[in-house]
Amino acid sequence: MLGGLAGCADGSGAADGGTTAAPKPPARPALCRPDLRSRVTGRVQAAGATELSGLVFSTTRRDVLWSLNDSGNPPALFAFTTGGRPVAEVAVAGAVNTDWEDLAAGRRGTLLVGDIGDNLAERPSVTVLKVPEPRPGAVSVAPTARYELRYSDGPRDAEALLFDRSDGSLVVVSKSFGPAGGIYVARRPSSRRPSTLRRTGTVRLDEGQAVTAGDVSADGRTIVLRTYDLAYAWRRRAGETVAAALRRRPCMTDAGLLSEGQGETIALTADGRAFLTVPEGPHPAVRRYGSSGEAP
C-alpha cells in the first residue's frame, strides 16, 4: 500500500505565487476513517448466484440488493436481502450475457446492466442495458434502452460502470494492473445509434490494483472503486461530475478484501458511509464495511 493515497486533496495550488487560494478539498469520506470494520450479514441463498459481478442497492427497498452473474451465464438479475435471503430471480428478455460485469442504479427506478467485460480487449463495442427495476413477483423484464458504446481509443477491458445522475453520463473505468485506469465517459448516450466513450482522464491507484467494480451513493456525494484487494473512496464537490472527481487522488479505505475470495462487487449505502461486498462462489457471504459506530 502506498502512503501517498491517504489524503483526498487534489494537490492543486495557486498559479500566481499565492494570490489565488487553492480550491478547498472536499470532506474526507467516512469510509476512510481508521475505525472501519467488517461483519458478515448473511449468505446468499440463491442457488444460481455463484459468479456475482456487480452489486447495487434497490432504488425502492433499502434492505435489498441486486446483482448479476458474469460471462457465460444466463441474462438474469438476482435480488436478495442484505442478510442473503432470496427475493427474486428475473430474466432480462432478449438479452445476451456476453460479459456482464457491473450494475448501477439509474434514474426513476431503473437499473443499468454493464455488458462491458473484454478480457482480450477485442470487442468493437460494448453494451449497457437500461431496465426498470423489477417489481416483486416479476420473472422477466424487458430493457427500455440499449446503449451501444465504442471507446474513442480502441477496445478496453472494464468491470466498473458508474452513473452520473447530475448529467446523465455513463462512466466506465477500465481494468488495468498498472497504477492508472482510464476514465471513459459517454455523455447522454443514445439508444438509436452507437455512442462514444471518450477518455477524460485516469484514476490514480496503487501499482497492481485493477478496478473490478464501483458505485456512487444514492445521495451522489460519495464514489467508491474496488480492486481485488482494496477499496478507494472520493467525496464529490458541489457541482462536480463523477468523472472530474475520479481524476483527483482518492483516499484508501482500511479494508483488506482479498481474504473474501475473488471479489468483483461493491455497493454503497445511500449516505455513502458504508459499503457491502459479495465474492464469487456458491452461497457467498455478504459483508458490510462501516465505522464501529455505524448503525446496522
Secondary structure, DSSP 4 states (H G I P E B T S, - for coil): --GGGS--------SSSSSSPPPPPPPPPGGGSTTEEEEEEEE---TT--SEEEEEE-SS-TTEEEEEE-TTS-SEEEEEETT--EEEEEEETT---SS--EEEE-SSSEEEEEE---TTS--S-EEEEEEEPPPTT--EE--SEEEEEEETTS---EEEEEEETTTTEEEEEE--SSSEEEEEEESS--SSS-EEEEEEEEEE--TT----EEEE-TTS-EEEEE-SS-EEEEEPPTT--HHHHHTS--EEPS---GGGSSB---EE-TTSSEEEE-BSSSSPEEEEEEETT---
